[in-house]
């Protein structure tokens, strides 16, 4: 969730040509697990889908105005997209056009601006 502000600026910049979706996955630094020293939230490991939905609401409060999905308890989305901890994708016409490295260090939101979503691109692009 550390890069939500940058993501929010990106989403605002390309709102006219792209659809954005956030997917909340398993908590990377749960308060009862591998705790991060700079954690902004106290979120324990999710024991059930209701726990994950409550945690996703915290993300919704700090997230850009775009749809938010929640991964299943078997972490199907995270596994399918290699998202643990976070990841960025651009999908256009059902084809992956960009796959950022594993976050938070493996990608740069600025890469999306410079190489993948030039102004005037079609609405079919999604991030």
C-alpha positions as CSV (number, residue, x, y, z in Angstrom):
1,X,0.0,0.0,0.0
2,X,3.1,2.2,0.2
3,X,2.8,3.2,-3.5
4,X,-0.9,3.9,-3.6
5,X,-0.4,7.7,-4.0
6,X,1.8,7.2,-7.1
7,X,-0.7,4.7,-8.4
8,X,-3.5,7.2,-7.8
9,X,-1.7,9.9,-9.8
10,X,-1.2,7.4,-12.6
11,X,-4.8,6.3,-12.6
12,X,-5.9,10.0,-12.6
13,X,-3.6,10.8,-15.5
14,X,-4.9,8.0,-17.7
15,X,-8.5,7.8,-16.6
16,X,-9.7,8.7,-20.1
17,X,-7.9,5.9,-21.8
18,X,-7.5,3.0,-19.3
19,X,-9.5,1.0,-16.8
20,X,-7.7,0.3,-13.5
21,X,-8.3,-2.5,-11.1
22,X,-6.7,-3.1,-7.7
23,X,-6.7,-6.7,-6.3
24,X,-6.2,-7.0,-2.6
25,X,-4.2,-10.2,-1.9
26,X,-2.7,-11.9,1.2
27,X,-1.3,-9.4,3.7
28,X,2.5,-9.1,3.1
29,X,3.4,-7.9,6.6
30,X,0.7,-9.1,9.0
31,X,0.9,-7.9,12.6
32,X,1.1,-11.5,13.9
33,X,3.7,-12.6,11.3
34,X,6.5,-10.9,9.4
35,X,6.0,-7.4,10.7
36,X,7.4,-4.4,8.8
37,X,9.0,-1.7,10.9
38,X,7.2,1.0,8.8
39,X,3.8,-0.7,8.6
40,X,1.0,1.9,8.6
41,X,-1.7,-0.6,9.6
42,X,-2.1,-3.3,12.2
43,X,-3.5,-6.2,10.1
44,X,-3.3,-9.7,11.4
45,X,-3.1,-12.8,9.1
46,X,-6.4,-13.4,7.4
47,X,-8.1,-16.4,8.8
48,X,-11.2,-16.1,6.6
49,X,-12.6,-14.1,3.7
50,X,-14.3,-11.7,6.1
51,X,-10.8,-10.8,7.6
52,X,-9.5,-10.2,4.1
53,X,-12.5,-8.0,3.2
54,X,-12.1,-5.9,6.3
55,X,-8.4,-5.4,5.4
56,X,-9.3,-4.5,1.8
57,X,-11.6,-1.7,3.2
58,X,-8.4,0.0,4.6
59,X,-6.9,-0.2,1.1
60,X,-10.1,1.3,-0.3
61,X,-9.8,4.3,2.0
62,X,-6.3,5.1,0.6
63,X,-6.8,3.9,-2.9
64,X,-7.6,5.7,-6.2
65,X,-11.2,5.8,-7.3
66,X,-11.1,2.5,-9.2
67,X,-12.6,-0.9,-8.7
68,X,-11.2,-3.1,-5.9
69,X,-11.3,-6.9,-6.0
70,X,-10.3,-9.2,-3.2
71,X,-8.3,-12.4,-3.8
72,X,-9.7,-15.7,-2.7
73,X,-8.4,-17.4,0.5
74,X,-6.5,-19.9,-1.6
75,X,-4.7,-16.9,-3.1
76,X,-5.6,-17.8,-6.7
77,X,-5.0,-14.3,-8.2
78,X,-1.7,-13.9,-6.4
79,X,-0.5,-17.3,-7.6
80,X,-1.7,-16.7,-11.2
81,X,0.0,-13.3,-11.5
82,X,3.0,-13.8,-9.2
83,X,1.7,-10.8,-7.3
84,X,3.1,-11.4,-3.8
85,X,3.7,-8.6,-2.5
86,X,2.5,-6.4,-5.3
87,X,2.7,-6.2,-9.1
88,X,1.6,-4.1,-12.0
89,X,0.2,-5.4,-15.3
90,X,-1.1,-3.8,-18.4
91,X,-3.5,-6.0,-20.3
92,X,-4.8,-5.0,-23.7
93,X,-7.1,-7.2,-25.9
94,X,-6.6,-10.1,-23.5
95,X,-2.8,-10.0,-23.9
96,X,-0.3,-9.0,-21.2
97,X,1.5,-5.9,-22.6
98,X,3.5,-5.1,-19.5
99,X,4.5,-7.1,-16.4
100,X,6.3,-5.2,-13.7
101,X,8.8,-7.0,-11.5
102,X,7.7,-8.0,-8.0
103,X,7.0,-5.1,-5.8
104,X,7.6,-3.0,-4.0
105,X,11.2,-2.8,-5.5
106,X,10.8,-4.7,-8.8
107,X,8.9,-2.1,-10.8
108,X,8.6,1.6,-11.3
109,X,5.2,3.3,-11.9
110,X,7.0,5.8,-14.1
111,X,7.8,2.9,-16.5
112,X,4.1,2.8,-17.4
113,X,4.0,6.4,-18.3
114,X,7.1,6.3,-20.5
115,X,6.8,3.1,-22.4
116,X,3.3,1.6,-22.2
117,X,0.6,4.2,-22.1
118,X,1.3,7.1,-24.5
119,X,-1.3,9.8,-24.6
120,X,-3.9,9.1,-27.3
121,X,-3.7,5.3,-26.8
122,X,-7.0,3.4,-27.1
123,X,-9.4,2.9,-24.2
124,X,-8.9,-0.9,-24.4
125,X,-5.7,-0.6,-22.4
126,X,-6.0,-1.6,-18.8
127,X,-3.6,-1.4,-15.9
